[in-house]
Amino acid sequence: MSTATHIEALLKARIGLDARSIGPGALDRALRERQAALQAHDVAAYWNLLHSHPDEFQALIEAVVVPETWFFRHREALLALGRFAAERVFGNPTRQVRVLSLPCASGEEPYSIAMALLDVGIPPARFRIDALDISACALARARAGVYGSNAFRGEALDFRDRYFRPCPGGFALDARVRELVQPRLGNIVDPDLLAGEAPYDFVFCRNLLIYFDADVQRRAVHTLARLTASDGMIFVGPAEASLLSAQGLQSAGVPLAFAFRKSRTDEARNAGPIQSRAVQATAPASMPPPPVNFHARPVPAKREPKHAPPRPRPAAAEPTDALAGISALADRGELEAATAACEALIAGQGPSADACCLLGVLHDAAGRTQSARDAYRRAIYLAPGHQEALYHLAARLEAEGDHAGATRLRQRAQRHTRTG
């Protein structure tokens, strides 16, 4: 076995990294960089230095792990977080929401989480965000809170105007947001990771599992489940959803959020399971959806007067399995097929708040902003307290500069949380 292979095995043992996952030549480039830094004439000499210099393994990690991240990446997950967190905070006047972000890299994800929670009106004292990463250099950048243009991607950059100020080198994050995040070293491969901490309401671990082999993936998912409260939620990257499903976690049913909950068997043993409003938006969060017999013949609708306007179909009549199937299409990235299926469902079954809101999400994801707004407004017309539609439309208005309109919608959603 070559020395480079020994180093590859060491990285896998200590941080779970499957060298094949980072692309051909990435480890070789990192080794050359560290050899040059230590003036080691070959890999064998570097191997000796790796074991004799206490900080060198950390330096090798820094050279190998090059995070690719930006603010509000996979925005739908952050919007879903805001909705579910608001339900918990405004439904309980003493509750504090706990969120974990790992790996947090240079801070873009945990700070996005903080901004998303502030945007839905949650007071800073009502949430806590712990941010873990294996890279000390990345954590130092996170604490500094200064970001270049590459950290801001896409067209919806309204948050930058609210929470950043221009500075030499890019944009500086408002100190009030930085103070909401606690960066610290942590390694998901460590079986005792955060062993002394209480479980978290929401755990973000996106685009990390793809760098592990199957055995490390299983152990990492077990750790994530251990760190998550019984009624909590885990958010992963798009390519990682099947890994959680394979280990018995259940999709929260929020299209494009890639959010999972513990199994219903576990939830049944604990009070107050969280419910996904993407499936049952009109029921209080603590109530299970009503049973639906999908094989029964539909009851003929009462005949309306000839010139009476059609009554909207109540959201509870929507076949939840059809919406779940459309959500599954969206989660696989088949946005056009999901949009066509949602439109066909509305045409065949009649409009419902849940279906219209889902259609809005699909239009939003495809960049059809006007169609998204129309669908959200239709959902709110059908169910004035539909929180998901209210929050989505608020986010859409915020991105377009209508801050007052967005604030009104969020306040309206929060009122329904308190009274729902």
MIDOVO-746198 format. One record per residue (C-alpha): x, z, y. Coordinates in steps of 0.02 Angstrom, whole numbers, padded with zeros to 5 digits, always signed. Layout:
% residues N
XZY...
% end
This chain:
% residues 420
+00000+00000+00000+00072-00051+00169+00097+00071+00312-00037-00019+00414-00158+00006+00270-00116+00191+00268-00156+00200+00454-00320+00108+00424-00364+00235+00288-00319+00379+00405-00436+00312+00540-00575+00297+00414-00549+00473+00348-00543+00556+00519-00667+00458+00624-00759+00352+00496-00700+00186+00567-00712+00035+00453-00572-00074+00526-00661-00232+00469-00806-00192+00586-00702-00209+00745-00647-00386+00707-00489-00463+00637-00329-00414+00725-00404-00271+00828-00310-00135+00733-00150-00237+00735-00162-00256+00924-00190-00069+00945-00039-00030+00834+00072-00148+00933+00014-00065+01094+00055+00109+01031+00220+00054+00953+00273-00016+01121+00219+00142+01211+00324+00251+01094+00464+00124+01075+00442+00122+00886+00536-00026+00811+00411-00053+00668+00250+00013+00593+00341+00130+00475+00429+00213+00623+00263+00227+00712+00186+00310+00557+00316+00448+00570+00284+00470+00756+00096+00473+00725+00122+00630+00620+00254+00712+00728+00170+00692+00899+00014+00803+00908-00076+00694+01035-00033+00524+00962-00182+00508+00846-00296+00532+00996-00197+00398+01088-00220+00280+00940-00407+00312+00945-00407+00268+01130-00320+00103+01090-00437+00059+00947-00604+00113+01021-00650-00003+01164-00832+00037+01207-00949-00100+01267-01084-00019+01369-01180-00031+01533-01318+00059+01626-01495+00048+01558-01439-00050+01405-01592-00081+01294-01705-00020+01434-01859-00003+01324-01782+00147+01234-01755+00236+01400-01933+00200+01457-01998+00270+01293-01889+00424+01315-01963+00451+01488-02141+00443+01422-02114+00560+01276-02011+00683+01378-02144+00688+01514-02275+00729+01382-02175+00879+01326-02124+00944+01497-02290+00924+01586-02386+00983+01434-02290+01148+01430-02242+01231+01595-02094+01325+01518-02018+01194+01404-01846+01120+01433-01808+00953+01350-01639+00940+01263-01556+00769+01243-01397+00721+01151-01300+00560+01182-01161+00512+01062-01050+00419+01079-01068+00431+01266-00915+00322+01303-00882+00319+01490-01051+00393+01533-01165+00244+01559-01290+00298+01426-01309+00485+01464-01319+00450+01650-01451+00317+01616-01546+00450+01519-01534+00569+01667-01597+00435+01787-01739+00388+01671-01797+00569+01663-01785+00591+01851-01882+00429+01876-02032+00497+01781-02032+00651+01891-01955+00780+01774-01867+00915+01878-01679+00931+01842-01701+01111+01784-01820+01053+01646-01695+00951+01545-01519+00962+01478-01408+00818+01421-01255+00844+01310-01138+00693+01300-01010+00680+01160-00871+00557+01127-00712+00553+01025-00613+00475+01168-00541+00595+01297-00503+00449+01414-00684+00390+01406-00744+00565+01445-00628+00574+01595-00703+00413+01662-00877+00484+01634-00835+00640+01733-00766+00535+01876-00928+00436+01887-00856+00279+01969-00907+00112+01895-00865-00071+01922-00983-00218+01923-00975-00240+01733-01074-00078+01712-01223-00156+01803-01301-00301+01709-01467-00391+01715-01585-00412+01860-01667-00239+01864-01536-00144+01965-01655-00042+02071-01580+00118+02001-01412+00076+02082-01489+00085+02255-01565+00255+02216-01422+00341+02127-01257+00258+02178-01160+00225+02337-01026+00091+02363-00848+00156+02354-00671+00088+02327-00669+00017+02151-00856-00006+02134-01001+00117+02144-00997+00307+02139-01136+00400+02049-01229+00532+02147-01155+00704+02109-01330+00771+02077-01346+00654+01928-01170+00689+01864-01209+00875+01860-01353+00845+01739-01236+00785+01601-01110+00893+01505-00973+00780+01431-00874+00852+01285-00765+00796+01140-00854+00772+00975-00840+00674+00814-00994+00626+00715-00891+00625+00555-00860+00811+00576-00987+00897+00459-00991+01049+00574-01026+00949+00732-01126+01058+00855-01161+01181+00716-01197+01319+00840-01316+01219+00949-01504+01220+00941-01580+01054+00883-01616+00920+01011-01782+00843+01060-01703+00670+01078-01541+00604+01004-01464+00439+01061-01336+00365+00943-01338+00179+00978-01217+00048+00913-01101+00171+00826-01161+00165+00646-01119-00020+00634-00933+00025+00637-00945+00132+00478-00951+00086+00295-01104+00129+00192-01046+00302+00138-01001+00358+00315-01164+00284+00380-01263+00392+00260-01168+00549+00311-01187+00506+00496-01375+00483+00481-01385+00651+00391-01292+00730+00537-01408+00648+00664-01560+00713+00570-01484+00888+00565-01457+00885+00753-01637+00828+00787-01784+00947+00801-01922+00932+00672-02033+00847+00801-01888+00757+00884-01838+00576+00894-01679+00477+00858-01638+00316+00952-01517+00191+00873-01459+00014+00908-01556-00142+00855-01441-00178+00708-01452+00001+00643-01639+00026+00620-01636-00018+00435-01505+00116+00403-01625+00253+00460-01774+00178+00369-01672+00174+00208-01645+00362+00222-01827+00405+00245-01843+00415+00433-01997+00333+00507-02011+00214+00653-02096+00287+00806-02186+00122+00826-02122+00083+01001-02072-00100+01008-01890-00133+01053-01851+00053+01070-01779+00073+00893-01838+00253+00891-01862+00355+00732-01938+00521+00681-01914+00629+00529-02029+00597+00383-02209+00650+00394-02177+00769+00250-02057+00862+00363-02175+00850+00512-02319+00923+00414-02219+01083+00393-02198+01102+00581-02324+01120+00722-02351+00991+00855-02284+00826+00787-02250+00696+00920-02364+00544+00912-02321+00369+00967-02434+00305+01105-02388+00129+01056-02506+00155+00909-02630+00287+00968-02627+00290+01156-02797+00367+01188-02782+00520+01077-02696+00681+01131-02516+00687+01069-02552+00830+00947-02694+00739+00856-02671+00617+00712-02750+00445+00729-02925+00430+00657-02942+00355+00482-02982+00171+00479-03055+00075+00332-02975-00096+00348-03074-00167+00203-03247-00124+00265-03357-00258+00341-03365-00245+00530-03527-00172+00599-03619-00304+00702-03603-00268+00887-03758-00224+00986-03825-00380+01072-03797-00374+01260-03918-00444+01390-03889-00627+01420-03803-00609+01588-03720-00438+01567-03531-00432+01581-03442-00404+01414-03395-00225+01378-03211-00194+01340-03177-00145+01160-03119+00037+01149-02937+00061+01103-02979+00167+00950-03060+00015+00867-02895-00078+00863-02825-00099+00685-02667+00002+00698-02585-00088+00552-02596-00253+00647-02509-00177+00799-02378-00101+00685-02345-00271+00609-02325-00349+00781-02208-00208+00831-02104-00241+00675-02086-00424+00726-02026-00370+00897-01904-00246+00823-01827-00388+00723-01802-00486+00884-01941-00613+00848-02016-00596+01022-02108-00763+01029-02187-00737+00858-02238-00561+00907-02311-00622+01072-02412-00758+00984-02475-00633+00855-02526-00509+00992-02617-00642+01090-02706-00699+00932-02757-00520+00893-02831-00498+01067-02922-00665+01055-02993-00624+00884-03030-00438+00899-03060-00422+01085-02948-00334+01211-02891-00155+01187-02776-00049+01293-02645-00032+01156-02640-00218+01120-02632-00266+01304-02493-00141+01336-02395-00207+01187-02419-00383+01253-02350-00324+01420-02196-00252+01334-02166-00418+01246-02184-00517+01407-02067-00395+01494-01936-00413+01358-01944-00603+01376-01928-00597+01565-02107-00650+01603-02132-00520+01737-02297-00582+01809-02377-00593+01637-02310-00419+01598-02388-00347+01756-02555-00430+01716-02555-00360+01539-02511-00183+01595-02648-00187+01727-02774-00246+01599-02724-00103+01483-02749+00022+01625-02919-00054+01665-02972-00029+01484-02898+00147+01473-02860+00221+01646-02756+00361+01569-02649+00249+01458-02480+00330+01490-02372+00196+01412-02450+00060+01520-02439+00171+01675-02254+00206+01648-02214+00025+01606-02304-00041+01759-02216+00092+01865-02048+00032+01800-02094-00148+01837-02148-00105+02016-01990-00001+02041-01882-00148+01990-01972-00255+02117-01945-00131+02259-02120-00055+02265-02060+00125+02254-02220+00200+02326-02329+00108+02201-02215+00160+02058-02222+00341+02113-02412+00339+02118-02422+00270+01942-02301+00400+01874-02398+00540+01958-02557+00472+01882-02477+00470+01710-02418+00649+01733-02592+00706+01782-02659+00635+01620-02520+00723+01525-02572+00890+01600-02757+00864+01567-02745+00764+01406
% end
